[in-house]
Amino acid sequence: MKAEHLEILVEEPSMEAFLQELLPRLLADRASYQTYVYQGKQDLLSKLESRLHGYADWIPEHWRIVVLVDRDDDSCEELKQTMETAAERAGLETRTRAGGPVWQVVNRIAVEELEAWYFGDWNAVCEEYPDVPAGIPRKSPYRDCDAIAGGTWEALERILQRAGYFAGGLRKIELARAIGSRIDPGANTSGSFCTFRDALLEAVA
């Protein structure tokens, strides 16, 4: 059954800001959505099972729940299993367990964090901040945007500051809104972004 509404749980405000700009273009009025922000990943994970239990009591058939967290330095497999277990204990079917389009919850991980998705569409960064070098994705440290060493937001901050932006430090929410409004969902090279994008498009297809 096609999803008509998405409940999206995120760990922090910059992801919400990014999605508020991206989702109207990605979903194109095919579904409504609501985002809920937690006070960090541990806050979200500690409350996830309880939140999902609440949904299990009343969630309509045409709703889907999307849980999105950064990997940071965690094991991707262990983090995903934690999220899957919370849904299973709540009695909800995940996309991973269902193995097909009929599911209630999808768990997705930004590898290693949201800013990797910006590296995945460097044209969007250049459009918003035209003084940054256009050739960044061709340099070896940045060719795989999901494997940038030393932290993606720190790497992005250095590049932006060298180009004359954010001299006082990266303002993550401002940046998220700016890049979210420009990013091309079909052109992003981040594998974790594409996995997130494809789950949402499958849900509303």
Protein Blocks (a to p, Z undefined) as FASTA:
>chain_A
ZZfbdcdddfbfklmmmmmmmmmmmnnopaccdddddebjklmmmmmmmmmmmmmmmpcf
kbccdddddfklacfklmmmmmmmmmmmnopacfklnopabdfbdcddddfbfklmmmmm
mmlmmmmmmmbcfklmmpmklmpmmlcghijklmmmmmmmmnopaklopafklmmmmmmm
mpcfklpcbfklmmmmmmmmmmmZZ
